Amino acid sequence: MLHPHGRTFHATLRTFGGGAYGVDLFERARDYPALARLSRGAGLPGSWPDILGIALRVHDPDGGGDVDLLASTTVGSAPLARHIPFVKRRIATTYTTVIGYGTRHGRRYLAVLPDPASADLGADLDALSAAVAGGGASLLLAVATPASRWHVVGKVLLGEPVPADVDGQLAFDPVLRSPPGLNTVGAVWRLRAVTYRGSRHGRCAQLATPDPAFSGKMRV
């Protein structure tokens, strides 16, 4: 029921490294092949305000399988505002994980933020596709403690689109596929795990799905 309409793109996650974030994925300067799906939460038409979402699948960053990161639009980027889901129009806006992860350095939150160097991503999925096709479309990946400002740790570079029929088969799960070092613990994460499982069941999707951006094989 949630995020029925979206566009998935081949992408590159470029991490900058050089910081102690508590997550190995962010502490190395490297390019990772990825998929990025941007979507509308309620499926409202055109550029109507909606709770927007981004799902990022990073391919096998540490040799242990693909990892998923999901974020949705919130009131803002400030410490209190980042926990409140909110409707937005523009695709280049603040997306956060809403709830935090446990790491070896304490609790951390993730966000996807507008990239000042990016092409204009527009306010609907068609405008987004056109912007990506024109080149130079990107977003920033950031990390924060419960009380800190966001610290940019990487960039998501958007590339060629994934066919619509494949987009419909993709199933993201940030609980079962959380990156090493990002711990999904607590009652809210358990509830979200049930929600993701129910969503896959409702649309007959499997967590193991074809990822044409990578190998074309079934990945688990």
Accessible surface in RSA format (square Angstrom, percent):
REM  Atomic radii and reference values for relative SASA: ProtOr
REM  Chains: A
REM  Algorithm: Lee & Richards
REM  Probe-radius: 1.40
REM  Slices: 20
REM RES _ NUM      All-atoms   Total-Side   Main-Chain    Non-polar    All polar
REM                ABS   REL    ABS   REL    ABS   REL    ABS   REL    ABS   REL
RES MET A   1   211.74 109.7 155.09 102.6  56.65 134.9 126.98 108.0  84.77 112.3
RES LEU A   2   129.02  71.9 111.58  79.8  17.44  43.8 111.58  78.4  17.44  46.9
RES HIS A   3    50.81  27.8  45.15  31.4   5.66  14.5  28.54  29.4  22.27  25.9
RES PRO A   4    68.74  50.1  37.35  34.0  31.39 114.1  47.99  39.6  20.75 129.0
RES HIS A   5    99.48  54.4  96.67  67.2   2.80   7.2  60.77  62.6  38.71  45.0
RES GLY A   6    12.47  15.4   0.00   N/A  12.47  15.4   0.00   0.0  12.47  27.9
RES ARG A   7    79.56  33.4  77.82  39.7   1.74   4.2  26.96  36.9  52.60  31.9
RES THR A   8     2.74   1.9   0.00   0.0   2.74   6.5   0.00   0.0   2.74   4.1
RES PHE A   9     2.12   1.1   2.12   1.3   0.00   0.0   2.12   1.3   0.00   0.0
RES HIS A  10    53.90  29.5  53.81  37.4   0.09   0.2  33.54  34.6  20.36  23.7
RES ALA A  11    11.79  10.8   0.00   0.0  11.79  26.8   4.46   6.3   7.33  19.4
RES THR A  12    40.69  28.9  40.37  40.9   0.32   0.8   7.69  10.3  33.00  49.9
RES LEU A  13     0.00   0.0   0.00   0.0   0.00   0.0   0.00   0.0   0.00   0.0
RES ARG A  14    99.06  41.6  99.06  50.5   0.00   0.0  27.80  38.0  71.25  43.2
RES THR A  15     2.49   1.8   0.00   0.0   2.49   5.9   0.00   0.0   2.49   3.8
RES PHE A  16    94.03  47.0  74.75  46.3  19.28  50.2  77.98  47.3  16.05  45.9
RES GLY A  17    12.41  15.3   0.00   N/A  12.41  15.3   0.96   2.6  11.45  25.6
RES GLY A  18    86.64 106.8   0.00   N/A  86.64 106.8  44.89 123.2  41.76  93.5
RES GLY A  19    24.73  30.5   0.00   N/A  24.73  30.5  17.67  48.5   7.06  15.8
RES ALA A  20    78.95  72.6  52.48  81.0  26.46  60.2  55.07  77.5  23.88  63.3
RES TYR A  21    22.78  10.6  22.03  12.5   0.75   2.0  16.79  12.6   6.00   7.4
RES GLY A  22     0.09   0.1   0.00   N/A   0.09   0.1   0.00   0.0   0.09   0.2
RES VAL A  23     1.29   0.9   1.29   1.2   0.00   0.0   1.29   1.1   0.00   0.0
RES ASP A  24    61.06  42.8  59.78  59.5   1.28   3.0   5.85  13.8  55.21  55.1
RES LEU A  25     1.39   0.8   0.89   0.6   0.50   1.3   0.89   0.6   0.50   1.3
RES PHE A  26     0.06   0.0   0.06   0.0   0.00   0.0   0.06   0.0   0.00   0.0
RES GLU A  27    44.96  25.8  27.73  21.0  17.23  41.0  10.23  19.8  34.73  28.4
RES ARG A  28    89.11  37.4  84.72  43.2   4.39  10.5  64.88  88.7  24.23  14.7
RES ALA A  29    79.08  72.7  46.73  72.1  32.35  73.6  47.38  66.7  31.69  84.0
RES ARG A  30   117.44  49.3 105.31  53.7  12.13  28.9  40.04  54.7  77.40  46.9
RES ASP A  31    70.45  49.4  52.17  51.9  18.29  43.2  25.49  60.0  44.96  44.8
RES TYR A  32     1.41   0.7   1.09   0.6   0.32   0.8   1.41   1.1   0.00   0.0
RES PRO A  33    66.78  48.7  62.65  57.1   4.13  15.0  65.82  54.3   0.95   5.9
RES ALA A  34     1.51   1.4   0.00   0.0   1.51   3.4   0.00   0.0   1.51   4.0
RES LEU A  35     0.10   0.1   0.10   0.1   0.00   0.0   0.10   0.1   0.00   0.0
RES ALA A  36     0.00   0.0   0.00   0.0   0.00   0.0   0.00   0.0   0.00   0.0
RES ARG A  37    30.84  12.9  30.35  15.5   0.48   1.2   7.02   9.6  23.82  14.4
RES LEU A  38     3.01   1.7   3.01   2.2   0.00   0.0   3.01   2.1   0.00   0.0
RES SER A  39     9.23   7.8   5.78   7.7   3.45   8.0   0.19   0.4   9.04  12.7
RES ARG A  40    11.11   4.7  11.11   5.7   0.00   0.0   8.80  12.0   2.31   1.4
RES GLY A  41     3.90   4.8   0.00   N/A   3.90   4.8   3.90  10.7   0.00   0.0
RES ALA A  42    65.26  60.0  38.43  59.3  26.83  61.0  43.01  60.6  22.25  58.9
RES GLY A  43    17.20  21.2   0.00   N/A  17.20  21.2   1.09   3.0  16.11  36.1
RES LEU A  44    67.01  37.3  63.82  45.7   3.19   8.0  64.44  45.3   2.57   6.9
RES PRO A  45    76.20  55.5  66.60  60.7   9.60  34.9  76.20  62.9   0.00   0.0
RES GLY A  46    48.23  59.5   0.00   N/A  48.23  59.5  34.60  94.9  13.63  30.5
RES SER A  47    35.90  30.3  31.27  41.7   4.63  10.7   4.36   9.3  31.54  44.2
RES TRP A  48   147.57  59.2 145.69  70.5   1.89   4.4 120.96  64.5  26.61  43.2
RES PRO A  49    63.77  46.5  60.08  54.8   3.69  13.4  60.08  49.6   3.69  22.9
RES ASP A  50     3.33   2.3   3.17   3.2   0.16   0.4   0.16   0.4   3.17   3.2
RES ILE A  51    59.11  33.6  59.00  44.0   0.11   0.3  59.00  42.5   0.11   0.3
RES LEU A  52     5.66   3.2   5.66   4.1   0.00   0.0   5.66   4.0   0.00   0.0
RES GLY A  53     4.02   5.0   0.00   N/A   4.02   5.0   3.69  10.1   0.33   0.7
RES ILE A  54     6.23   3.5   2.46   1.8   3.77   9.1   3.63   2.6   2.60   7.1
RES ALA A  55    10.42   9.6   9.78  15.1   0.63   1.4   9.78  13.8   0.63   1.7
RES LEU A  56     4.04   2.3   4.04   2.9   0.00   0.0   4.04   2.8   0.00   0.0
RES ARG A  57     0.83   0.3   0.83   0.4   0.00   0.0   0.00   0.0   0.83   0.5
RES VAL A  58     0.00   0.0   0.00   0.0   0.00   0.0   0.00   0.0   0.00   0.0
RES HIS A  59    40.93  22.4  36.99  25.7   3.94  10.1  14.79  15.2  26.13  30.4
RES ASP A  60    46.46  32.5  36.60  36.4   9.86  23.3   3.30   7.8  43.16  43.0
RES PRO A  61     5.72   4.2   1.27   1.2   4.45  16.2   1.85   1.5   3.87  24.0
RES ASP A  62    66.28  46.4  29.97  29.8  36.31  85.9  29.33  69.0  36.95  36.9
RES GLY A  63    64.72  79.8   0.00   N/A  64.72  79.8  27.00  74.1  37.71  84.5
RES GLY A  64    76.70  94.6   0.00   N/A  76.70  94.6  40.60 111.4  36.10  80.8
RES GLY A  65    19.71  24.3   0.00   N/A  19.71  24.3  14.88  40.8   4.82  10.8
RES ASP A  66     8.27   5.8   0.31   0.3   7.96  18.8   0.31   0.7   7.96   7.9
RES VAL A  67     7.14   4.7   7.14   6.5   0.00   0.0   7.14   6.2   0.00   0.0
RES ASP A  68     0.00   0.0   0.00   0.0   0.00   0.0   0.00   0.0   0.00   0.0
RES LEU A  69    10.07   5.6   8.32   6.0   1.75   4.4   8.60   6.0   1.47   4.0
RES LEU A  70    34.85  19.4  31.29  22.4   3.57   9.0  32.22  22.6   2.63   7.1
RES ALA A  71    12.79  11.8   4.89   7.5   7.90  18.0   9.05  12.7   3.74   9.9
RES SER A  72    24.29  20.5  23.85  31.8   0.44   1.0  12.26  26.1  12.03  16.9
RES THR A  73     0.00   0.0   0.00   0.0   0.00   0.0   0.00   0.0   0.00   0.0
RES THR A  74     0.00   0.0   0.00   0.0   0.00   0.0   0.00   0.0   0.00   0.0
RES VAL A  75    67.27  44.3  51.09  46.2  16.19  39.0  51.10  44.4  16.17  43.9
RES GLY A  76    17.45  21.5   0.00   N/A  17.45  21.5  17.45  47.9   0.00   0.0
RES SER A  77    49.16  41.5  42.75  57.1   6.40  14.8   5.47  11.6  43.69  61.2
RES ALA A  78    56.83  52.2  48.67  75.1   8.16  18.6  55.23  77.8   1.60   4.2
RES PRO A  79    48.01  35.0  47.24  43.1   0.77   2.8  47.24  39.0   0.77   4.8
RES LEU A  80   151.31  84.3 148.10 105.9   3.21   8.1 148.15 104.0   3.16   8.5
RES ALA A  81    18.51  17.0  15.65  24.1   2.86   6.5  17.74  25.0   0.77   2.0
RES ARG A  82     1.31   0.6   1.22   0.6   0.09   0.2   0.71   1.0   0.60   0.4
RES HIS A  83    63.07  34.5  52.41  36.4  10.65  27.2  35.98  37.1  27.09  31.5
RES ILE A  84    92.44  52.6  91.62  68.3   0.82   2.0  92.44  66.6   0.00   0.0
RES PRO A  85    66.34  48.3  53.78  49.0  12.56  45.7  53.78  44.4  12.56  78.1
RES PHE A  86   100.47  50.3  97.66  60.5   2.81   7.3 100.47  60.9   0.00   0.0
RES VAL A  87    66.01  43.4  61.86  56.0   4.15  10.0  61.86  53.8   4.15  11.2
RES LYS A  88    43.73  21.3  39.96  24.5   3.77   9.0  35.38  31.8   8.35   8.9
RES ARG A  89   108.67  45.6 104.06  53.0   4.61  11.0  38.60  52.8  70.07  42.5
RES ARG A  90   107.83  45.3 106.96  54.5   0.87   2.1  49.88  68.2  57.95  35.1
RES ILE A  91     8.28   4.7   8.28   6.2   0.00   0.0   8.28   6.0   0.00   0.0
RES ALA A  92    39.32  36.2  25.98  40.1  13.34  30.4  25.98  36.6  13.34  35.3
RES THR A  93    17.55  12.5  13.76  13.9   3.79   9.0   7.97  10.7   9.57  14.5
RES THR A  94    18.14  12.9  17.79  18.0   0.34   0.8   0.50   0.7  17.64  26.7
RES TYR A  95     1.36   0.6   1.36   0.8   0.00   0.0   0.00   0.0   1.36   1.7
RES THR A  96     1.55   1.1   1.15   1.2   0.40   0.9   1.15   1.6   0.40   0.6
RES THR A  97     3.90   2.8   2.62   2.7   1.28   3.1   3.47   4.7   0.43   0.7
RES VAL A  98    30.98  20.4  28.98  26.2   2.00   4.8  29.37  25.5   1.61   4.4
RES ILE A  99    31.52  17.9  29.56  22.0   1.96   4.7  31.52  22.7   0.00   0.0
RES GLY A 100     0.64   0.8   0.00   N/A   0.64   0.8   0.00   0.0   0.64   1.4
RES TYR A 101     0.62   0.3   0.62   0.4   0.00   0.0   0.00   0.0   0.62   0.8
RES GLY A 102    15.85  19.5   0.00   N/A  15.85  19.5  15.85  43.5   0.00   0.0
RES THR A 103    15.25  10.8   0.00   0.0  15.25  36.3   0.65   0.9  14.60  22.1
RES ARG A 104   143.54  60.3  99.41  50.7  44.14 105.1  71.82  98.2  71.73  43.5
RES HIS A 105    85.78  46.9  61.97  43.1  23.81  60.9  50.58  52.1  35.20  41.0
RES GLY A 106    36.24  44.7   0.00   N/A  36.24  44.7  32.95  90.4   3.28   7.4
RES ARG A 107    91.10  38.3  81.44  41.5   9.66  23.0  38.51  52.6  52.59  31.9
RES ARG A 108    33.27  14.0  33.27  17.0   0.00   0.0   0.85   1.2  32.42  19.6
RES TYR A 109    21.87  10.2  21.87  12.4   0.00   0.0   1.43   1.1  20.44  25.2
RES LEU A 110     4.46   2.5   4.46   3.2   0.00   0.0   4.46   3.1   0.00   0.0
RES ALA A 111     0.36   0.3   0.00   0.0   0.36   0.8   0.36   0.5   0.00   0.0
RES VAL A 112     7.92   5.2   7.92   7.2   0.00   0.0   7.92   6.9   0.00   0.0
RES LEU A 113    24.36  13.6  24.36  17.4   0.00   0.0  24.36  17.1   0.00   0.0
RES PRO A 114    54.74  39.9  48.19  43.9   6.55  23.8  48.19  39.8   6.55  40.7
RES ASP A 115    13.13   9.2   4.56   4.5   8.57  20.3   0.04   0.1  13.09  13.1
RES PRO A 116   128.85  93.9  87.28  79.6  41.57 151.1 101.13  83.5  27.73 172.3
RES ALA A 117    83.96  77.2  45.62  70.4  38.34  87.2  56.99  80.3  26.97  71.4
RES SER A 118    25.07  21.2   4.25   5.7  20.82  48.0   4.66   9.9  20.41  28.6
RES ALA A 119    39.48  36.3  22.33  34.5  17.16  39.0  34.40  48.4   5.08  13.5
RES ASP A 120   104.12  72.9  78.11  77.7  26.01  61.5  46.21 108.8  57.91  57.8
RES LEU A 121     0.86   0.5   0.51   0.4   0.35   0.9   0.51   0.4   0.35   0.9
RES GLY A 122    11.11  13.7   0.00   N/A  11.11  13.7  10.07  27.6   1.05   2.3
RES ALA A 123    10.10   9.3   7.30  11.3   2.79   6.4   7.30  10.3   2.79   7.4
RES ASP A 124    41.15  28.8  40.22  40.0   0.93   2.2   8.22  19.3  32.93  32.8
RES LEU A 125    21.74  12.1  19.91  14.2   1.83   4.6  19.91  14.0   1.83   4.9
RES ASP A 126    98.27  68.8  91.00  90.6   7.27  17.2  30.57  72.0  67.70  67.5
RES ALA A 127    36.89  33.9  25.67  39.6  11.22  25.5  33.15  46.7   3.75   9.9
RES LEU A 128     0.00   0.0   0.00   0.0   0.00   0.0   0.00   0.0   0.00   0.0
RES SER A 129    32.67  27.6  28.60  38.2   4.08   9.4  25.68  54.7   6.99   9.8
RES ALA A 130    67.31  61.9  50.50  77.9  16.81  38.2  58.28  82.1   9.03  23.9
RES ALA A 131    15.83  14.6   3.72   5.7  12.10  27.5  14.74  20.8   1.09   2.9
RES VAL A 132    10.25   6.7   2.21   2.0   8.04  19.4   2.21   1.9   8.04  21.8
RES ALA A 133    91.41  84.1  49.46  76.3  41.95  95.4  60.93  85.8  30.48  80.7
RES GLY A 134    68.31  84.2   0.00   N/A  68.31  84.2  35.04  96.2  33.27  74.5
RES GLY A 135    41.28  50.9   0.00   N/A  41.28  50.9  32.78  90.0   8.50  19.0
RES GLY A 136    57.73  71.2   0.00   N/A  57.73  71.2  42.13 115.6  15.60  34.9
RES ALA A 137     3.06   2.8   0.07   0.1   2.99   6.8   0.07   0.1   2.99   7.9
RES SER A 138     5.91   5.0   5.66   7.6   0.25   0.6   1.81   3.8   4.11   5.8
RES LEU A 139     0.15   0.1   0.15   0.1   0.00   0.0   0.15   0.1   0.00   0.0
RES LEU A 140    24.12  13.4  24.12  17.3   0.00   0.0  24.12  16.9   0.00   0.0
RES LEU A 141     3.21   1.8   3.21   2.3   0.00   0.0   3.21   2.3   0.00   0.0
RES ALA A 142     0.00   0.0   0.00   0.0   0.00   0.0   0.00   0.0   0.00   0.0
RES VAL A 143     6.79   4.5   5.25   4.8   1.54   3.7   5.25   4.6   1.54   4.2
RES ALA A 144     3.07   2.8   0.00   0.0   3.07   7.0   3.07   4.3   0.00   0.0
RES THR A 145    44.96  32.0  44.93  45.5   0.03   0.1  38.34  51.5   6.62  10.0
RES PRO A 146    64.65  47.1  56.80  51.8   7.85  28.5  56.88  47.0   7.77  48.3
RES ALA A 147    85.79  78.9  65.33 100.8  20.46  46.6  66.07  93.0  19.72  52.2
RES SER A 148    40.66  34.4  31.69  42.3   8.97  20.7  37.41  79.7   3.24   4.5
RES ARG A 149   214.28  90.0 202.91 103.4  11.38  27.1  80.57 110.1 133.72  81.0
RES TRP A 150    37.91  15.2  12.18   5.9  25.72  60.4  12.18   6.5  25.72  41.7
RES HIS A 151   104.34  57.0 101.91  70.8   2.43   6.2  68.26  70.3  36.08  42.0
RES VAL A 152    53.88  35.5  41.36  37.4  12.52  30.2  41.36  35.9  12.52  34.0
RES VAL A 153     0.65   0.4   0.00   0.0   0.65   1.6   0.65   0.6   0.00   0.0
RES GLY A 154     0.00   0.0   0.00   N/A   0.00   0.0   0.00   0.0   0.00   0.0
RES LYS A 155    44.07  21.5  44.07  27.0   0.00   0.0  10.84   9.8  33.22  35.4
RES VAL A 156     0.13   0.1   0.13   0.1   0.00   0.0   0.13   0.1   0.00   0.0
RES LEU A 157    48.70  27.1  47.01  33.6   1.69   4.2  47.01  33.0   1.69   4.5
RES LEU A 158    14.64   8.2   0.00   0.0  14.64  36.8   0.38   0.3  14.26  38.4
RES GLY A 159    29.42  36.3   0.00   N/A  29.42  36.3  29.42  80.7   0.00   0.0
RES GLU A 160   128.48  73.8 124.25  94.0   4.23  10.1  51.22  99.1  77.26  63.1
RES PRO A 161    82.22  59.9  71.08  64.8  11.14  40.5  71.08  58.7  11.14  69.3
RES VAL A 162     9.51   6.3   0.00   0.0   9.51  22.9   0.23   0.2   9.28  25.2
RES PRO A 163    75.77  55.2  63.20  57.6  12.57  45.7  75.44  62.3   0.33   2.1
RES ALA A 164    89.88  82.6  69.66 107.5  20.22  46.0  74.05 104.3  15.83  41.9
RES ASP A 165   102.11  71.5  84.29  83.9  17.82  42.1  51.48 121.2  50.62  50.5
RES VAL A 166    19.54  12.9  19.54  17.7   0.00   0.0  19.54  17.0   0.00   0.0
RES ASP A 167    19.18  13.4  15.55  15.5   3.64   8.6   3.36   7.9  15.82  15.8
RES GLY A 168    47.83  59.0   0.00   N/A  47.83  59.0  33.40  91.7  14.43  32.3
RES GLN A 169    76.77  42.9  72.78  53.2   4.00   9.5  33.34  71.0  43.43  32.9
RES LEU A 170     3.84   2.1   0.22   0.2   3.62   9.1   0.22   0.2   3.62   9.7
RES ALA A 171     0.39   0.4   0.00   0.0   0.39   0.9   0.39   0.6   0.00   0.0
RES PHE A 172    22.86  11.4  11.80   7.3  11.06  28.8  11.80   7.2  11.06  31.7
RES ASP A 173     1.11   0.8   1.11   1.1   0.00   0.0   0.00   0.0   1.11   1.1
RES PRO A 174     1.00   0.7   1.00   0.9   0.00   0.0   1.00   0.8   0.00   0.0
RES VAL A 175    28.16  18.5  18.78  17.0   9.38  22.6  18.78  16.3   9.38  25.4
RES LEU A 176   119.47  66.5  86.49  61.9  32.98  82.9  89.42  62.8  30.05  80.9
RES ARG A 177    14.62   6.1  10.45   5.3   4.17   9.9  13.16  18.0   1.45   0.9
RES SER A 178    30.34  25.6  15.86  21.2  14.48  33.3   0.00   0.0  30.34  42.5
RES PRO A 179     1.31   1.0   0.11   0.1   1.21   4.4   0.11   0.1   1.21   7.5
RES PRO A 180    75.41  55.0  61.31  55.9  14.10  51.2  73.12  60.4   2.29  14.2
RES GLY A 181    29.26  36.1   0.00   N/A  29.26  36.1  18.47  50.7  10.79  24.2
RES LEU A 182     2.82   1.6   0.08   0.1   2.74   6.9   0.08   0.1   2.74   7.4
RES ASN A 183    73.67  50.8  69.75  67.4   3.92   9.4  12.35  29.7  61.31  59.3
RES THR A 184    29.12  20.7   9.10   9.2  20.02  47.7   0.00   0.0  29.12  44.0
RES VAL A 185    94.27  62.0  86.02  77.9   8.25  19.9  90.19  78.4   4.08  11.1
RES GLY A 186    33.50  41.3   0.00   N/A  33.50  41.3  29.01  79.6   4.48  10.0
RES ALA A 187    67.21  61.8  55.21  85.2  12.00  27.3  55.78  78.6  11.43  30.3
RES VAL A 188    79.93  52.6  77.78  70.4   2.15   5.2  79.06  68.7   0.87   2.4
RES TRP A 189     4.48   1.8   4.24   2.1   0.24   0.6   4.28   2.3   0.19   0.3
RES ARG A 190   157.02  65.9 151.69  77.3   5.32  12.7  76.03 103.9  80.99  49.1
RES LEU A 191   119.75  66.7 115.25  82.4   4.50  11.3 118.97  83.6   0.78   2.1
RES ARG A 192    55.92  23.5  55.53  28.3   0.39   0.9  21.68  29.6  34.24  20.7
RES ALA A 193    19.82  18.2  18.62  28.7   1.20   2.7  18.65  26.3   1.17   3.1
RES VAL A 194    82.36  54.2  81.16  73.5   1.20   2.9  81.16  70.5   1.20   3.3
RES THR A 195    68.08  48.4  58.87  59.7   9.21  21.9  50.07  67.3  18.01  27.2
RES TYR A 196    30.78  14.4  28.95  16.5   1.83   4.8  28.24  21.2   2.54   3.1
RES ARG A 197   133.69  56.1 132.79  67.7   0.90   2.1  56.00  76.5  77.69  47.1
RES GLY A 198    42.22  52.1   0.00   N/A  42.22  52.1  33.83  92.8   8.39  18.8
RES SER A 199    47.58  40.2  34.43  46.0  13.15  30.3  28.43  60.5  19.15  26.8
RES ARG A 200    25.51  10.7  25.47  13.0   0.05   0.1   7.72  10.6  17.79  10.8
RES HIS A 201   153.10  83.7 138.28  96.1  14.82  37.9  93.09  95.9  60.01  69.8
RES GLY A 202    64.69  79.8   0.00   N/A  64.69  79.8  33.90  93.0  30.78  68.9
RES ARG A 203   112.07  47.1  85.78  43.7  26.29  62.6  62.42  85.3  49.66  30.1
RES CYS A 204   114.23  86.4  85.22  95.0  29.01  68.2  34.62  87.7  79.61  85.8
RES ALA A 205    11.32  10.4   1.22   1.9  10.10  23.0   6.69   9.4   4.62  12.2
RES GLN A 206   123.73  69.2 119.73  87.5   4.00   9.5  41.02  87.3  82.71  62.7
RES LEU A 207    34.49  19.2  30.47  21.8   4.01  10.1  30.47  21.4   4.01  10.8
RES ALA A 208    24.08  22.1  20.99  32.4   3.08   7.0  20.99  29.6   3.08   8.2
RES THR A 209     5.69   4.0   4.64   4.7   1.05   2.5   4.65   6.3   1.04   1.6
RES PRO A 210    40.19  29.3  40.19  36.6   0.00   0.0  40.19  33.2   0.00   0.0
RES ASP A 211     0.53   0.4   0.45   0.4   0.08   0.2   0.11   0.3   0.42   0.4
RES PRO A 212    56.91  41.5  33.61  30.6  23.30  84.7  35.03  28.9  21.88 136.0
RES ALA A 213    27.41  25.2   2.31   3.6  25.10  57.1   3.19   4.5  24.22  64.2
RES PHE A 214    37.77  18.9   1.45   0.9  36.33  94.5   7.50   4.6  30.27  86.6
RES SER A 215    59.37  50.2  26.66  35.6  32.71  75.4  36.82  78.4  22.54  31.6
RES GLY A 216    50.83  62.7   0.00   N/A  50.83  62.7  23.39  64.2  27.45  61.5
RES LYS A 217   148.78  72.6 142.93  87.7   5.85  13.9  90.90  81.8  57.88  61.6
RES MET A 218   119.09  61.7  94.75  62.7  24.34  58.0  84.54  71.9  34.55  45.8
RES ARG A 219    56.99  23.9  52.86  26.9   4.13   9.8   6.41   8.8  50.58  30.7
RES VAL A 220   139.35  91.7 106.51  96.4  32.85  79.1 111.61  97.0  27.74  75.2
END  Absolute sums over single chains surface
CHAIN  1 A     9914.0       7477.0       2437.0       6238.7       3675.3
END  Absolute sums over all chains
TOTAL          9914.0       7477.0       2437.0       6238.7       3675.3
